Every structure is written in structure tokens, then in C-alpha cells.
Amino acid sequence: MEILGNIDLSQSKLVPEIINDYFKKDPFLADKVNTWHEFSGWDKLIKERNFPTHHRGILVQNLLQSYQEAGVSLETNSKVYGNIHLLLQENTFTITTGHQLSLFGGTLFMAYKILSAIKIAQELNTTYPDKNFIPVFWMASEDHDFEEIKSTYLFGKNLVWEKDSMNQATGRIETLGIELVIGQIKELLGDTSIAHKWIEMIQKSYLKQSNLDKASLVFYHELYEELGLVIINPDRRTFKELLVPVIENDLINGISYSAQEVSDTYLESRYKLQIHARPCNFFYLDNTLGRKLIKRSEARWEYEGIVNPWTEETLLEEINNSPEKFSPNVNVRPVFQELILPNLAYIGGPAECAYWLQLKPVFDAHQQKFPKVVLRFMQAVLGKGLKEKVEKMGLSANYLLLPEKELIEKLIELSHPFAFHEKFEETLEMMQEIVDQSRLIDPSLGKEFLEAKLKLKDLFKSKSGAIKKGIEQSEQASIEKLLKLRLRIYPAGVFQERIETLMQLEQSAGRQLTAEILTLIQPISGELILSEL
């Protein structure tokens, strides 16, 4: 892959304003971060990360069990096996990213998140040779948003896994019926070596495993095994036993809500928030009803469908007897992650990083260290010759990232350099000078010129729409051509990395691309890369 250009994300509209301020080290956010968005500050994070030895043993034991239960046989000389066992050592830390259990590798940004974690771990292993840094993918197996993960977009077609999830945590959903979607994928990919690679991985993962968390572990292991990625499924009782104090403090004492409410009030004076503080931040995983949000009413706790609401005494009993049935929401899940991993950094997308920057007070309330929040690698892949086609129209390829309306305005501005609006304003300013001077000579004369100016202003206003429409009509062919080119970056009106897949990209390129993408990644750069296959 060839780099065609770099775009400073702080000068774009692709990230929230809070991320722009995070890039700029705005003092307004000083209390909401541990270290800033730069490839430094690791010494501080390493020194602070005093991860309990007991937790390391629990972590390694559960990781090995998860792989074994999914039918993955780790060779003792494999990189993944070695990385898991390195986690027993006090000088080993993790660089983590996570996501929902999106099918078949998810969209491109999932690959970018995982490869960002891998690249940062590689860089740190070089910078600190006396320590170990392990890339980790956190499977959001307890998420219940099946509607968000049940489809995949491939060569213009939306392939949907039609299934009733019964509101269960997605990791627990059985894979029965997914073979219909796999059949559609086979038809679309055709008969190529890359197609065979993907189909083999998909069949090995999704047709041979009973549920989605095991299938996802096998699939992502197949895809990133050679790069040493360690995959964690947090939906395990032993992990939840470590979470018991957090569950109690959240549901009984409300400390998460109290901490985040103050933080949210401060931040929303400047930003649009991604998430909001909630009095209760846990779901209950009911075997029959599925994943249900716990709510509090005075001294009672309940969820939709529960027969007997809990009292404080019975809730505490349930938490301690069945911690595996309690699932943290987005506000507390990050705390759970840091509780069971010796983590230094979390890699997320723009919106994800934005809500992490709301949560340091919640970490502080639960006495957990807040990691470095890192924006993942971002990329727009142009088709062959697309850059040249756009430049022939007098535009830079960077402009394709603009919203459609702004892109059209930019084309018109360059095609019609006579700026009607600016000329109108200049004319009105000149008229105002005439009004002011004429008033000094004769007030009645000044009044007449003022009336003339106002009539001219009304004329300009009434004709501006017609002028704009006329220009657009004269440039209709160019506009249509430009918007067609823009579809390469925004297929189906969605930013490429949020809808297209690594599977499609590799099939289009005719080769495997993970190593090439890894080479492009400049950790924590704050830039988006324009590239070409």
C-alpha cells in the first residue's frame, strides 16, 4: 500500500471536539487524563501500574482455559502461547483494544484498532527491552446489541444473519443458522486464493463452534496469531469474582454515578457527551430473559421481568453467590478491564476515546489506575487512479473526506472564482460609505442613499439562491462525477472504514494486507492516512 497523503485530524471534522483538545493538551482536560496523547509518558504509567501477582495467575489460567474451550491448541513455541505466559511476570504489561463480536473480522476500523495495539506493543518492546508489552483484544462478549453485529457489508451487498437473539449476551448466542450467510459470502468472493483463505477461516470458526464467543476467539486467533495477539473473553466467573467490590460499590453505594455526574457536568459545559452517568451500571444476565438493566427504587433493586426485587441483603447475597450474572455497562466496563489486565493503554475510535475521557473520576472512585487513551490508526483507501481523477478536477484528494455539501461548495468555489457573496458584501460596504458621507452633506440625501442600499441588499438576498442554483446546474456533470468518486470513501453514504471489511479489501487487492497496514501505522500520530492499494 502506498501513502498518498496525511491529514491532521485536529483540523478535520472526523473526531469530536474533546479529542481535538486532548491532542492540544488543553488544560481544561488536565484532570481527565493520566498522560497526554503522545508517544511518551510510559515511564509514569509503568511505575504506577502495580498489578497484583495473584491477579496475574488468574488471568493466565483463564486465558488458557478460554483457548482450550474454543478448541484452539496453542503450540508451546507459538508467539501467543509465549505472550500469555509472559503475563505471569511483573515486568509484563498489556496494550488493549476491544470491540463487539462483529462477524468475520468486522469492518476495517476493527482491523485498524487491533493492528494499532499490536504496533504500539512492538514499539514499546523495542523502547523498553527489559520489559514485555502484549497486545490484547478484549471481546465484548457480554454486549447485547445483536442488531449492530448481525450483518456484514460485502461488495455493495448487506448480508444479514437472521436470528432471534433472545436478548442474550452476544457471546452466548448459538451459531446455528449462520451457514446461510457464509454461503452468500462464498458466492460473492468467488474462486481466488484470498477467497479460499477467508472462507477456510470462517468455516473453521463459525461452523465448528457452538456459540459466538468461541467462534470469535477462533476467528481472530486465526487472523492475528502470527502477530502474537492475545484474545480475552471477560465473561468468566473467576474474572467476575474479582469484580465483586466494584459491583457492590456501584449498585449499593452509587460511587460510579456520583463520580461521573460531577465529571459530566464539568465536561458538558464545553462538549457534547458520548455517554451519561447512570445510578446503576450493571446488567443482570438472566438465563431466560437475557441481559436486563438493573434499576434502583429506594431500597429495592430490580430489572424487567424479575419476580422478586432484591433488598440490599438479598442483592449482596446474589452478587457474592453468582457474580458471573452481573455484566458492567459502558460506564464501568473500562474499570473491569483494568482490574483484570496489567494494562497501560486503551486503543479506541474517536467516539470511544471521547467517552473514555469522561471516566477517569470513575476509575479514581474505584481505586483503579487510568490508562493512556489512544486514538486508533485511521485510513482512507483510494481506488487506483482516484487521486489523479480528483486532481484533474482541480481538487485535492483530501477534499473527498469533506461532507457532501462542503465538497460541492469547494468544487463550485474553484470552478467559479468570481465570489458573488464577497462581491455583494464589498458593494454594500461601499454603499454604506456613500450613505455616511451624503448624510454629512444633507440628511435627506443620506436617507435616499440608505433606502437605495437596502433595496440593493434585498435584491442580492433574493437572487443569491438563483445564482447558487444556476452555478450548480452549470456544474451538474462535474458534481455528479465528483460525488461518484466520493463513493469510494463513503460507500452507501458511510465512511469507508465503518462499513467495508478487511475481507473485501484483501479480495480487491488480491493479497494479504495486515503486514502492509501495520507498516503504515505511526503510533499516536493524530493523523489520517490517504493510501492506495
Secondary structure, 3 states (H helix, E strand, C coil): CEEEEEEEHHHCCCCCHHHHHHHCCCHHHHHHCCCCCCCCCHHHHHHHCCCCHHHHHHHHHHHHHHHHHCCCCCCCCCHHHHHHHHCCCCCEEEEEEEECCCHHHCEHHHHHHHHHHHHHHHHHHHHCCCCEEEEEEEECCCCCCHHHHCEEEECCEEEECCCCCCCCCHHHCECCCCHHHHHHHHHHHCCCHHHHHHHHHHHHHHCCCCEHHHHHHHHHHHHHHHHCCEEECCCCHHHHHHHHHHHHHHHCCCHHHHHHHHHHHHHCCCCCCCCCCCCCCEEEEECCCEEEECEEECCEEECCCCCCCECHHHHHHHHHHCHHHEEECCCCHHHHHHHHCCEEEEEECHHHHHHHCCCHHHHHHCCCCCCEEEECCEEEEECCCHHHHHHHCCCCHHHHHCCHHHHHHHHHHHHCCCCHHHHHHHHHHHHHHHHHHHHHHCHHHHHHHHHHHHHHHHHHHHHHHHHHHHHHHHCHHHHHHHHHHHCCCCHHHCCHHHCCEHHHHHHHHCCCCHHHHHHHCCCCCCEEEEEEC
